């Protein structure tokens, strides 16, 4: 094997590249077809009469679309996702209810203002039952990361009369341009389970 690499055998590199691509495809697509599948590695063994090759694809595979084994196996990927996001970013962890509001693309970021920019993608707004609990508004990327939109849970309805007429348009466009990319850690299964039990979903 070492000799082939030293001699720059193009075929060896092409074969390994093909195996890498196929392994990634298996890991990306199977959990989406069957949500209970969790793939940590794909192993290839080949033999050409001279040596064997063992290629290990060691991806963490923490895609939020994929289901989890163990204590979370009885819950849906979305239930797990909402709980993980709140556990990581929720302003108040002492909540008595976790509401998930699904907001479709094209919805005004500030529904109280006609000049507001619209969400360019489907987003989810998580919130407790009280204003003090705060909120998290985000979209999932399908790779364990989310785009966080810095929007308030409630927008003020009484605005100053002398406010620039383009103020809200500029503000909401800025929110879209400045979303924050955040990696969502799987978190503690016990805490995730507790948050799932508090969930109420709107807009499905």
N, C-alpha and C positions, 0 to 999 in steps of 0.2 A: 504494500500500500504506500509506504513512504517513498519507495523508489518511483512509483508511478506519478506521485505528486511532484517529486523532484524533477522528473523528466517532462513535467508539464503536459500530461495526457489530457487533452481537451475533453475527451469522452467522459473521463472520470468526473470532471467538474460539471459537465452537462447533466450527468446522471444524478449527482448529488443535488444539483439545483432543482431538477424535476422532482426528486423525493421530498425536498424541502417544501416546494409549492404544493404537492399533493398532501403532505402531512398537515400543512396549515389549513388547506381546504377542508380536510376531514374534521379538524378541531373547530373550525368556524361554523361549518354547516350542520353537522350532526346534532349539536345541542339545540339548534333552531328547529330541526325536524322532530326531535324527541326531547322535550324539555327536561326529562329526568336523567339524561345522559350527561356525565361530567368527564371530560377527557383531559388528562394531565400530560400524556405523552403518546407519541406514535413511534413504534420501533420498526426498523427495516433491517432484514438480514439477507445478504446476498452472498453468493459463492461462485467464483469463476475458475476454480481449480487451483488458485494461488493464495487467496486470502478471503476472509469473511469481513463484512462491513456491518457495523451496528450503528445506525443513525438514530439518535434520540432527540425528539422535539420536546423540549421541556418548557412548555408555555404554562403560565399561571392559570390561564383560562378563567378569568373572573368576569366574563361578559355578563352584563346585567340581564341579558335575555336568557341565560342558561339557568336551569333549576339547580338546586343544591341537594346533596344527600344528607343523611343524618337527621338531626332534629328538625330541619326545615323542609324535609322531603314532602310533607303533606300540604305545603303552601304553593301558590302560583308564583312564577317569576316576578310578576308585577307587585304582588304583596310584599315579597322580599325586597324588591327594589325600593319601594316607598319607605319601608322601615329603615333600610340601610342609609338612604339619603337623609332622612330625618335624624337618625342617630348621629350622623356626621355633621350636619349643618343646621339642624333645628335649633332656634334660639332658646327654646325652653323644653327641657326633657321631661319635666313634670307635668305632663298633659293627661287629660282624661278622655281625649278623643283625637284621632289623627284623620283629618279629612283630606282626600285626594280629589282635586277638581281637574278634570281633563279639558284643556282649552285648545280648540283647533286652530291651525294656521289661518291667518287672515283676520283673527279677532283683534280689536284695538287693545293696545297695551293699557291705555287708560280709557275705559268704556264711558267715562263721563265727559270726554272731550272729543269733538268732531275732528280736531286737527291731529289727533294721536296717530303715531305710526302703528302698523299692525305686526303681530307676531309672524315671522317668516316661516315658522315651523310649528308643529304640534308641541305644546308644552304641558307640563303638569305643575299645579300649584298645591303644595302641601301646607296645611295649617291646623292649628289646634282649634278648640271650640271657643277660645277667648282671644280678643285682640292682642292681649299681652303675650300670648304664646308665639306670636310672630308667624312668619311663613317662609317657604322656600319655593321659588319658581324655577323650573329647569326643563331641559330636554335631554334625552338619552342619546348617546352615540353608538351604543351597541358594542362597546369595547371596554366597558368598565369605567368609562368617564362620562361626565355630564357637562352641559353648558348651563351655567347658572345666570339667570337674569335678575338684576338688582332692582326689583319692583316692590312697592309696598303692598301689604295685604289689602289696604283700602286707600283710595285716592281721596284727597280733599275735594269737596264739592263747592266750597266757598273760596273762590280765588279773587285776588285783588283786581279791581277794575282797570288799574293802570299796567297790568301785566302785558308784556309784549305778545302780540297775537300769534307769533311763531314760537313762543316759549315752549309749549307742550310738545309741539312737533319736533323741535330740536332735542328736547329732553328724552323723549321716547326713542328717537333715532339713535341717540347716544347710548341708551340702554342696550339696544340691539348690537351696536358696534363694539361695546365693551363687556360682552358676556365673559364669564370666567370659566376656564376649563378646569374641572376638578376630578381627580381620581377618587372613586368611591370604594373605600375599604370594606371587605366583607363584614367586619364587625363581630360582635359577640352574639352567638346564636340565641342565648337566653334573652338578651335585650331585644333582639330582632323579633323573637316570638311574642314578647310582651307588647311591642308596638303594632304588630300585625293584628293582634286581638282588639286593638283600639281603632282599627281602620274603618272608614266609611268612604266609599267611592262615588263621585258624582260625574255625570257626563259620559258614561260608557254606553 
